[in-house]
Amino acid sequence: MTMKMWMGALALVASGTAQAQTAPCELHIWPTENYEGQHSGGMAMFGLIGAVIDQAHNKGKVATVKELMHDYLAPDAQVDALRSADVATMLGLTGYTIVVEPAVPSDAAAKADPAVKAALRTMDAKLRKGERLSAATTPCYAELVGGDLLYAKKPMWGTNLFAKWTFRDFGRDGAAAPRSFPGQVKNPLKVFPAMTPDQADAAKADLRDAYAKGFAEYIAKKVRGASAVTAAK
């Protein structure tokens, strides 16, 4: 090989290495649309039992707790809360670009639509196998998947918001199987659900605050304070 060819080959290798080092790092986030409710000691979902929602938006309407949760903590509100908390830095992913994915559908939507049910099954299978949920090919890659958001009112616990997340870290070099950190935390609710129209704003803030505190607790206890679960192929 001539000196000119050798230098050219070396330049190509150096270029490829530089591109690999500067490849964008991505954190893909899936909010959730799966809102659930439990009352007292039973497992029954909130149906007729409801709370008064902001009359400025729904005059005279009595909404169920699940409807209120969807209104106050919709997928875009979840993403806003995570961005405000600097989600990437909290997960130790400084410099990662956030990519927002479609919300995880509710169980009710899956029951009503075979296509949605099939999509959820595919998602679950990928989670079990340790595969990426998105089609992203960048080596530097991670995922944060939202799970159930559960309103629970029980005698021994009081009123709480239970929130689930799963953080999956494929590393900066595109690991074959991710380190996975599933977990659920709970935080108390003081005002939500509003029982009178004048409590609506405070109830919304209460629910969103519980969500934000829940994420911080999830990071502390389930990510930094727990061993990762690596999916088996």
Buried (B, 14 or more C-beta within 10 A) or exposed (E): EEEEEEEEEEEEEEEEEEEEEEBEBBBBBBBBBBBBBBBEEEEEBBEEBBBBBBEEEBEEEEBBBBBBBBBBBBBEBBBBBBEEBEBBEBBEBEEBEBBBBEBBBBBBBBEEEEEBBEBBEEBEEBBEEBBBBEEBEBBBBBBBBBBBBBBBBEEEEEBBBBBBBBBBBBBBEBBEBBBBBBBBBBBEBEBBBBEEBEBBBEBBEBBBBBBBBBBEBBBEEBBEEEEEBBBEE
